[in-house]
Amino acid sequence: MMKIQLSVGGRKYSGWEKISITKSMTSLTDSFNMQIFKGDEVQILEDDVIQILVDDKVFFTGYLDDINIGLSDIKKPLSLNGRSRPLDLIDCNISEIKQYNKQNIKQIMNDLTSNFQITTTSNVKLEPLEVFDTRVGETYFNAINRLCKQTNTLPISDKLGNIKIVKNIKKEHPIILKDKDFKSIDYPRNLSKRFNVYFYKSESILSDVTDGVIVDESVKRYRPFVDVNNEDKAKQELAEWKLNHNKAQSINITAVVNNWDLEINTILKIETSLVNGSFLIKDINYTKDNSGTVSKVILVSKDLYV
């Protein structure tokens, strides 16, 4: 039986009726919801750092967003909602312009987040940027997002609420999931964003400007995609990226398993009567209540975030 506790200021509380934690590759923060009937026994202040422990190991570190305690004739139900520690980077704004010269993104991010006591780590080789300027009024997350876009990297939150920079290095889960491992699995295919040819053009009237063009032979109908190149990339590179990105987005598997030993940004191999292949774990919702313990996993093409 899995043991789940809430740890606050050295105090640990058990007896939770329901717990739900959501992690996503597309969000810097994880979120959680916990519910307990004996809410008056839980001592917690709004600025307390909270940790969720699974079998005495830290699974989540963050802060409260909402707290709600009720009263009935037999219980005092308490509901807690919150996000992992980088939530302040999403909610708070930069107050001054600061320029960084010849520093890599890990160095810049560690300086940006130092007041929040959040650190950044990475096992990716990071080259220094010539220059990077913050913008007054933008959120810290938007500054971090701009940094990562420049270097084709992805920031994710770890179990302690710190940030990891990842890039094209995705570990494979050691197990292979079979039919018997799934409570349910859905395998929809989104065909609406598939095109037979992709064009990227310049905002120029000159006839000798070369377009970026790539054909998707698997789409037989005439379905052209056309866009203007406003990026600091070659048009052909953008066309190739768009084709591969749209192909990858067409796969979006939802699976429910009796397993909490899964992490985002991990390759999961599936061999079932419905689906066979290796897929990237994009989102996970871990839930435990009276009906059991499950993970709802969103799987996408392993090439989507390359």
C-alpha positions in Angstrom: 0.0 0.0 0.0 1.5 3.3 -1.0 2.0 5.8 1.8 1.3 9.5 1.0 2.1 12.3 3.5 2.1 16.1 3.5 5.2 17.5 5.1 5.1 21.1 6.4 7.7 22.7 8.7 8.9 19.3 9.9 5.4 18.0 10.6 4.0 15.1 8.6 0.3 14.5 8.0 -1.3 11.3 6.8 -4.9 10.2 6.1 -5.5 12.0 2.8 -8.7 11.0 1.1 -7.6 12.2 -2.3 -4.5 13.5 -3.9 -3.9 14.6 -7.5 -0.6 15.9 -9.0 -0.1 17.0 -12.6 3.2 17.4 -14.4 3.7 18.7 -17.9 6.6 19.3 -20.3 4.8 22.5 -21.4 4.6 24.0 -18.0 7.4 25.1 -15.6 5.2 24.3 -12.6 3.6 21.1 -11.5 0.2 21.4 -9.7 -1.5 19.5 -6.9 -4.8 19.0 -5.1 -5.2 17.3 -1.7 -8.3 16.6 0.3 -8.6 15.3 3.9 -11.6 14.9 6.3 -9.8 15.9 9.5 -8.7 19.3 8.2 -8.4 21.0 11.6 -5.4 18.8 12.5 -3.3 20.3 9.6 -1.2 23.4 10.6 -0.2 25.3 7.6 0.6 29.0 6.8 0.2 30.6 3.3 4.0 31.0 2.8 5.0 27.6 4.1 7.0 25.3 1.8 5.1 22.1 1.5 6.4 18.7 0.3 4.4 15.7 -0.8 6.1 12.4 0.3 5.4 9.1 -1.4 6.7 6.2 0.6 8.9 8.7 2.6 10.5 10.1 -0.6 10.0 13.6 -1.8 7.7 13.6 -4.8 6.7 17.3 -5.0 7.8 20.7 -3.5 5.8 23.9 -3.7 3.5 26.5 -2.2 -0.3 26.9 -1.7 -2.5 28.7 -4.2 -5.8 28.0 -2.4 -6.9 26.6 0.9 -10.5 25.7 1.8 -11.7 24.3 5.0 -15.3 23.3 5.7 -17.5 22.1 8.5 -20.1 19.4 8.7 -21.7 17.4 11.5 -19.1 14.7 11.3 -15.9 16.2 9.8 -13.9 19.3 8.9 -12.9 18.7 5.3 -9.8 20.5 4.0 -8.8 21.0 0.4 -5.4 22.3 -0.7 -4.4 23.5 -4.1 -1.0 24.7 -5.2 1.9 24.6 -7.6 5.6 23.7 -7.4 8.1 26.4 -6.3 8.6 28.0 -9.8 5.1 29.4 -9.6 6.6 32.7 -8.4 8.6 32.9 -11.7 5.3 32.6 -13.6 3.3 35.1 -11.5 6.0 37.8 -10.8 7.5 40.5 -13.1 10.9 41.8 -13.8 11.4 45.4 -12.5 14.5 46.4 -14.4 16.6 45.9 -17.5 19.7 43.8 -17.0 22.2 42.8 -19.7 24.1 39.6 -19.6 27.2 39.2 -21.9 28.8 36.0 -22.9 27.0 33.8 -20.3 25.2 30.6 -20.9 21.5 30.2 -20.1 22.2 28.2 -16.9 24.3 31.1 -15.5 21.7 33.7 -16.6 18.8 31.7 -15.1 20.6 31.1 -11.8 21.1 34.9 -11.5 17.4 35.6 -12.5 16.0 33.2 -9.9 18.5 33.8 -7.0 16.1 35.9 -5.0 13.5 33.0 -5.3 16.0 30.5 -3.9 15.5 28.4 -7.0 18.6 26.9 -8.8 19.0 25.7 -12.3 21.0 22.6 -13.4 21.6 20.9 -16.7 23.5 17.9 -18.2 23.4 19.7 -21.6 26.5 21.4 -23.0 25.5 25.1 -23.0 27.4 27.6 -25.1 27.5 31.3 -24.0 25.2 33.8 -25.6 26.7 37.0 -27.0 24.1 39.1 -25.2 20.8 38.7 -23.4 18.6 41.6 -22.1 15.7 41.3 -19.6 12.6 43.4 -20.3 10.8 45.5 -17.7 7.3 44.1 -17.0 7.9 40.6 -18.5 7.5 37.7 -16.1 10.6 35.8 -15.1 9.1 32.7 -16.9 8.8 34.6 -20.2 12.5 35.7 -19.9 13.4 32.0 -19.2 11.3 30.9 -22.1 13.0 33.4 -24.4 16.4 32.0 -23.3 15.4 28.4 -23.9 13.9 29.2 -27.4 17.3 30.7 -28.4 19.1 27.5 -27.5 16.3 24.9 -28.3 16.2 23.7 -24.7 13.3 23.0 -22.4 13.0 24.0 -18.7 11.2 21.6 -16.4 10.6 21.5 -12.6 12.1 18.7 -10.5 10.8 17.2 -7.3 12.5 19.8 -5.1 11.0 22.7 -7.2 14.3 23.6 -8.9 14.7 23.9 -12.7 16.4 21.4 -15.0 17.3 22.4 -18.6 16.9 19.4 -20.9 17.6 19.1 -24.6 17.2 16.0 -26.9 18.3 13.8 -24.0 15.3 11.6 -23.1 15.8 8.5 -20.9 13.9 5.4 -21.8 11.8 3.8 -19.1 13.1 0.3 -18.3 9.8 -1.5 -18.6 7.7 -2.3 -21.7 3.9 -1.8 -21.1 1.6 -4.6 -22.4 -2.2 -4.9 -22.7 -2.5 -6.1 -19.1 -0.7 -3.0 -17.7 -3.3 -0.5 -18.9 -6.6 0.3 -17.2 -7.5 2.1 -20.5 -5.8 3.5 -23.6 -7.1 5.8 -26.3 -5.2 6.3 -29.6 -6.7 9.3 -31.5 -5.0 10.6 -34.6 -5.3 14.4 -35.4 -5.2 14.8 -39.2 -6.4 18.4 -39.4 -2.8 19.9 -39.2 -1.3 17.7 -41.9 -0.5 19.3 -45.3 1.0 18.0 -48.5 3.4 20.9 -49.0 4.9 23.5 -46.7 6.1 26.9 -47.9 8.0 29.6 -46.0 8.3 32.8 -47.9 10.0 36.2 -47.4 8.1 39.6 -47.1 9.7 40.7 -50.4 8.3 41.3 -53.8 11.5 40.2 -55.6 10.9 37.3 -57.8 14.3 35.7 -57.2 13.9 35.2 -53.5 14.0 31.5 -52.9 11.2 29.9 -50.8 11.6 27.2 -48.2 9.6 24.2 -49.6 9.1 20.7 -48.4 6.6 18.0 -49.5 4.9 15.5 -47.2 4.4 12.5 -49.5 2.0 10.8 -47.1 -0.7 13.5 -47.7 -2.3 12.8 -51.1 -4.8 15.7 -51.2 -3.8 19.2 -52.2 -3.4 21.0 -48.8 -0.7 23.7 -48.9 0.6 25.4 -45.8 2.1 28.9 -46.4 3.7 31.2 -43.9 6.0 34.2 -43.9 9.5 33.8 -42.4 9.8 36.2 -39.4 12.3 34.0 -37.6 16.1 34.0 -37.4 16.2 30.8 -39.3 16.5 29.8 -42.9 13.2 29.3 -44.7 14.0 25.7 -45.7 14.9 24.8 -42.1 11.6 26.3 -41.0 9.6 24.3 -43.6 11.3 21.1 -42.5 10.7 21.8 -38.9 7.0 22.6 -39.5 6.4 19.4 -41.4 8.0 17.2 -38.7 6.3 19.2 -35.9 2.9 18.7 -37.4 3.5 15.0 -38.0 4.5 14.6 -34.4 1.5 16.6 -33.1 -0.9 14.2 -34.9 -0.1 11.5 -32.2 -1.7 12.1 -28.8 -2.3 8.9 -26.8 -4.1 8.9 -23.5 -3.3 6.0 -21.2 -4.3 5.1 -17.6 -2.0 2.8 -15.7 -1.6 1.5 -12.1 1.9 3.1 -11.8 3.4 6.2 -10.2 6.9 5.3 -11.4 6.7 7.4 -14.5 8.2 10.8 -15.3 7.7 13.5 -18.0 10.3 13.8 -20.8 10.8 10.0 -20.7 10.4 7.6 -23.6 7.9 4.8 -22.9 7.8 1.6 -25.0 4.3 0.2 -25.6 3.5 -3.2 -27.1 -0.3 -3.7 -27.2 -2.9 -5.0 -29.6 -3.8 -1.3 -30.2 -0.5 0.6 -30.1 3.1 -0.5 -30.8 6.0 1.8 -30.5 8.0 4.2 -28.4 6.4 7.5 -27.3 7.3 10.5 -25.2 5.6 11.2 -21.9 4.4 14.8 -22.2 1.9 15.1 -19.3 1.1 13.0 -16.3 -1.7 13.2 -13.7 -1.1 11.1 -10.7 -4.2 10.4 -8.6 -4.8 8.4 -5.4 -8.2 8.1 -3.8 -10.5 5.4 -2.4 -10.7 3.7 -5.8 -6.9 3.2 -6.0 -3.8 4.7 -7.4 -3.4 5.5 -11.1 -1.4 7.6 -13.5 -3.1 9.3 -16.5 -0.4 9.7 -19.1 -0.4 11.8 -22.3 2.0 10.3 -24.8 3.1 12.1 -28.0 5.7 11.4 -30.8 9.2 11.1 -29.3 10.3 13.6 -32.0 7.9 16.4 -31.0 10.4 18.2 -28.7 13.5 17.6 -30.7 
